[in-house]
Structures are given as C-alpha cells and as structure tokens.
Amino acid sequence: MPEKIRKTEEEWKELLTPEQYSTLREKETEQPDSGKFYRFDGDGVYACVACGNRLFRSDTKFDSGSGWPSFWAAVSDDALETAPQLATLGERTEVTCARCGGHLGHVFDDGPKPTGLRYCINSVSLDFVPAGETTEGKATPEKTAAG
C-alpha cells in the first residue's frame, strides 16, 4: 500500500494549479472531450499529478466514448480507493488516489472484459510517465498556467 500523503488545503493550493485543485480537492469535473489525455495514446503509466502515485497502465486505456480517459483496471489493487457518492443523477462510485486522497473521477460497471469496469478519470488529475521512465521526482507538479 502506498504511503499516505497528508497536506493542509493551503499546502495543496500552493502545490496545484487552480484547475488541478478544484478537481482533486473540491471534486469538480472537467468538461468532456477537453482533457489532454482523452485522445492521447502513449506507452507508459498514468500517475496522480498531485503525488506521483502510479494509477493506470496505458495498455488498460480504452475509448469509452464518454469524453474522459477511461481504463478497465488500476495498476494494483491498492493504487485507488473508491466510495459511494450521491450525485444529481443518483449514486455513483467516486475514485480517489490511495496515496493523497485526490479526486480522480468515477468508476462504472459498464466497461470491457476482463474486469467489466470503466474508470472514467479527469485528465487534469493525471500525469503521464512514458515507458522506461519513473514517477520519482514527479510528486511535486509545477504550478503553471497550462496546468
């Protein structure tokens, strides 16, 4: 299990861009079809932009047609945490980073085999680490206007 990271909200505001903060800490959702990783197709690992925790491998990414990057499995059983979340359209399951608790998106049971899951994740919550590189040193995202 990844070591937990705990920060105050002020520390998160200093570390993250405003868009990252609103998504990861305030559970906002980016607009569909707008995220940098929605149509991205690279070989590597998607990690939490806030803490560098490895979340999804690129070979589990698929085009769900939802407007957000979608994955059918996490890197490991302890990479993510899930919890029921009440929403305007009913209950759904929130997905958070097991290391820092950042909101990533939601998981649904309408995904492809072998898991039948669709992790629908906000691009702004993710960083991409190309195959052969490490997430070391990626735990502190640069605060830039581009996010």
N, C-alpha and C positions, 0 to 999 in steps of 0.2 A: 504494500500500500504506500502511495506517495506521502512524503512528509507534508503535513498541513502548513499552509502559509496563512498567517493572520496579520492583517493591517487595519488601521483605522480608515474610516471613509476619507479623511483628509489625505492620508498616505496614498490611497487608491486614486484620488483626484490628481495628485501630483504625478503619479506614475502613468496614468492612462490619458488618452485623448478624450475630449468631451463625448465623442460618439462611442468610444470603447467603454467609457464609464457608464453612460446611460444604458448600454446593452448589458454589460457584465454585472454591474452593481444595482441598477434600477430595473432590470428585466424588460427593457424595451426590445423591440424587434425591428430590424432593418427592413426597408421596403423590398418586396420580391423583385427578382431579376436585377438587383442593384449591387450585390456584393461581388467583391473581386474574385472570390473563389467559386461562384456559382457555375460558370462555364470553364473554369480553369482545369487543365488536365496535365498534371506533372507527376513524376515518380518520386515519392517520398512520404513524409509523415506530416499530418496536421497537428499542431500543438496549440495549447492555450496561449493566447497573446499576452495574458497577464502574468503567467508564471512559468511558461515553458513546458508544462506537463504534456507528455505525448498522449494524444487522444484517438486519432484515426489514421490508418494507413491508406494511402492513395488507391490501393487495389480493392478497397471496400467502398469506394465512392461510386455513385451511380446517378444517372439523370432521372430524377423522380418527376420532373415537370412541375415541381412545386414553386420554383423561383429561388430556392435556397440550396446550398450544398447539402447533399444527402449521402448518408453512409449506412451500410447494413450491419456494421459491427464496430465496436470500440477496439482499441489496441489491446486492452486487457480488461479483465473483469473489475479491476479496481481503479481504472482511469476516470470513470464517471460516477456520478451519483444521480439518482432520479427521485422525484417526489411528485405526488398528485398536486395539480394546480387548478384552481377554479378559474374559468375564463368566461367571457361573454357568451360563447357558443357551447358551454358545458365544461366538463372536466377534461383535462389533458395531462400529460406527464412531462414535467419540466426536467431538463438535463442540465446539470451543473458540473463544473470541473471538480474532481475529488480532491485536488490539491489546494485550490484557493477559493472554492465555492462560487466562482463566477458563473453567471447565467450564460449558457451556450445556445439553448434552443429547446426543442421538444422531441420526444420520441413517440412514434405511432406504430401500430401493428399491421401496417399495410405495405411492408417492404418486401424485397425479393428473398428468395431462398439463398442461403440455408437458414437464416435467422428469422425471416419474416418481419424484421424491424426496419424502420426508416427513421434514422436520426436526422432531423431537419435542423441545421445549425446555421447561426448567423456568421457570415464571413468576417465581420468585424471582431468576432470573438476568437478568430483563428490566426495563426501564423503558419507558414509553410516551410518545412525543412526538407530541402532536396535530398534524395537518396545519397548516402555516404557522408552526410553532414550530421552534426549533433545538435541537440537543443541546448547544450551548455552555453551559457552566455546570453541566451535569448530570454532569460527570466525578467529582464527589465526592458520593456519596449520603449523605443524612443518616442517622445511626445512630439509629433509633427502634425502639421495641418492636414496632411494626406491621410493620417490615421493608420 
